[in-house]
Amino acid sequence: MNDSHFKASLKAPLASASTSAAPQPDPSQKQATLLRIGKVSDASGISRAYIYQLCKEGRFPKPVTLVPGGTSVAWVASEIEAWVNERIAKRDQEA
């Protein structure tokens, strides 16, 4: 078997597997960005422990579980940004 035929045979299974493995994203929708707890703490100015407390109380956006059955979580960046903007708007209304 020559080298080019061998390389082509390696690529074929990969191409067919990738098309059926995951759904293709809708190009009209913006892809969500996920933030881990450190970035959420930096963006909000709130400690990690207090973020989890606020989530439990329903006063902060809920995290997304990254792996089904796992313990790793992250937050949707746009939800954190909206939460921060709500705090700013509330402050401005009170002023």
C-alpha positions as CSV (number, residue, x, y, z in Angstrom):
1,M,0.0,0.0,0.0
2,N,1.5,3.4,-1.0
3,D,1.8,6.2,1.5
4,S,-1.0,8.4,0.0
5,H,-3.5,5.5,0.0
6,F,-2.7,4.8,3.6
7,K,-3.2,8.4,4.7
8,A,-6.5,8.5,2.8
9,S,-7.7,5.3,4.5
10,L,-7.0,6.9,7.9
11,K,-9.0,10.0,7.2
12,A,-12.1,8.2,5.9
13,P,-13.3,6.7,9.3
14,L,-12.6,10.0,11.1
15,A,-14.7,12.0,8.7
16,S,-17.7,9.7,8.9
17,A,-17.5,9.5,12.7
18,S,-17.3,13.3,13.2
19,T,-20.5,13.9,11.2
20,S,-22.7,11.5,13.3
21,A,-21.1,12.1,16.8
22,A,-22.5,15.6,17.6
23,P,-25.2,17.8,16.3
24,Q,-24.0,20.8,14.2
25,P,-24.4,24.2,15.9
26,D,-27.0,26.6,14.5
27,P,-24.9,29.4,12.9
28,S,-27.7,31.9,13.7
29,Q,-27.2,31.4,17.5
30,K,-24.2,32.7,19.4
31,Q,-22.3,30.1,21.3
32,A,-22.6,30.5,25.1
33,T,-19.4,31.0,27.0
34,L,-19.0,29.2,30.4
35,L,-17.0,30.6,33.3
36,R,-15.6,28.6,36.1
37,I,-15.9,29.8,39.7
38,G,-12.7,31.9,39.8
39,K,-13.7,33.9,36.7
40,V,-17.3,34.3,38.2
41,S,-15.8,35.6,41.4
42,D,-13.5,38.0,39.5
43,A,-16.4,39.3,37.3
44,S,-18.9,39.7,40.2
45,G,-16.5,40.8,43.0
46,I,-18.1,38.1,45.3
47,S,-16.3,35.4,47.1
48,R,-16.6,31.8,46.0
49,A,-18.4,30.7,49.1
50,Y,-20.9,33.6,48.9
51,I,-21.6,32.8,45.2
52,Y,-22.6,29.3,46.2
53,Q,-24.8,30.6,49.0
54,L,-26.5,33.1,46.7
55,C,-27.1,30.3,44.2
56,K,-28.7,28.1,46.9
57,E,-30.9,31.0,47.9
58,G,-31.9,31.6,44.2
59,R,-30.4,35.1,44.2
60,F,-27.6,34.3,41.7
61,P,-27.6,32.5,38.3
62,K,-27.5,28.7,38.7
63,P,-24.4,26.9,37.5
64,V,-24.4,24.4,34.7
65,T,-23.1,20.9,35.4
66,L,-20.2,20.3,32.9
67,V,-20.3,16.5,32.9
68,P,-23.5,14.5,33.7
69,G,-23.0,12.9,37.1
70,G,-19.9,15.0,37.8
71,T,-19.2,17.7,40.2
72,S,-17.6,20.3,37.9
73,V,-19.8,23.3,37.3
74,A,-19.6,26.6,35.4
75,W,-21.8,29.6,34.8
76,V,-23.1,31.1,31.6
77,A,-21.1,34.3,31.0
78,S,-24.1,36.2,29.6
79,E,-26.1,35.4,32.8
80,I,-23.4,36.6,35.0
81,E,-23.0,39.8,33.0
82,A,-26.8,40.4,33.2
83,W,-26.7,39.8,36.9
84,V,-24.0,42.4,37.4
85,N,-25.9,44.9,35.1
86,E,-29.0,44.4,37.2
87,R,-27.0,45.3,40.3
88,I,-25.8,48.5,38.6
89,A,-29.3,49.4,37.4
90,K,-30.7,48.9,40.9
91,R,-28.0,51.1,42.4
92,D,-28.8,53.8,39.8
93,Q,-32.5,53.7,40.6
94,E,-31.9,54.1,44.3
95,A,-29.6,57.1,43.7
